[in-house]
Amino acid sequence: MKLSPALYSLMIMLFWVQPDTVSAEELSYLIIANQAEPFQINTSNHQASSGIISDVISLLATKKPFKIVPHVMPFKRYNHEIKAKTYTKWISYGSPAWRDNKQVLTQNKRLSKQALFSVNHSLVQLNSDRNTYSNVEDLFGKTVILLKGFSYPGLTTFIENGQIKKVEARSHQSALQALINKRGEVFIEMENRIRYAIKQHSIDQSPLKLTNATNITPSLNIHLSYGDSVSQDTINWIDDQIVIMKANAQLESIINRYQ
């Protein structure tokens, strides 16, 4: 069969279009040191990273030619580098709930349309403490232990007003130890982070009591977040992949690794 010139040209064009051979897009993966487990878990020498967010990004990189370049840093520097635009094409995680009233968005400016998962907060107190902390008003005049630099919707205003005092800890382990040492009445954090820290660091849970803190600081959705220079096409593609990962239970499988 003799091909027409137009059909022949179309076949040649299709032959040379090889989507899988395009050069890898480089993304700086921003990782918070020591405070983001089990979302981001890094080794002591920062040479490897695991955790829910890290595993999701690793899976995405198997489906599209991404070159993921990790950068591990303390949370204060993490925020500074994002504000300073040190990395123009970065990926990390965030939440709409962390966009504060002053609209200092930092890592929460550009979020994936699809949430990865939802998290609840828990309140930890000593079993010897007979007080009940059901609402934020129950914490007035008390000292709350929080992770250094992190935002806690529902608590921030009362802390700034001096109605609630705070002690800041650099890790979940040190926060739990501060509670055991009675440096504060309660420790408030995401439930999965607390339970991961207790298990990972073999902390004796017998003197501790965990209760739901939804009436104090609300549940929130965790999304992937992006720097200004990440293309919208890339973000849209990742959103599609998140839908697929939810449908085929890949995302659930990743989350369950760290329960």
Summary of the structure (lengths in Angstrom):
residues: 259
radius of gyration: 22.2
end to end distance: 62.0
largest distance: 89.4
contacts: 748
relative contact order: 0.18
helix: 36%
strand: 24%
